[in-house]
Amino acid sequence: MIRKVYEVDPLLCPTCGGQMRIISFIEEPKTIDRIIGHLKLTFEAERPSPPQIVQQELLIAAEEHGEYF
């Protein structure tokens, strides 16, 4: 699904370009929290704001339909 939506192969190694494979899934929340903490990652992804022209088009469309963000 990731490959189709984002047009990126998630199992392609970013360092060497080799094919990776899934060897296990980590499902225990405590273990996941420890890994995320160790890597100094967060649960919140940063989302870039849309380009100015797209933002203006969205506002115009919302005003025409009486919708507001």
Secondary structure, 3 states (H helix, E strand, C coil): CHHHHHCCCCCECCCCCCECCCCCCCCCHHHHHHHHHHCCCCCCCCCCCCCHHHHHHHHHHHHHHCCCC
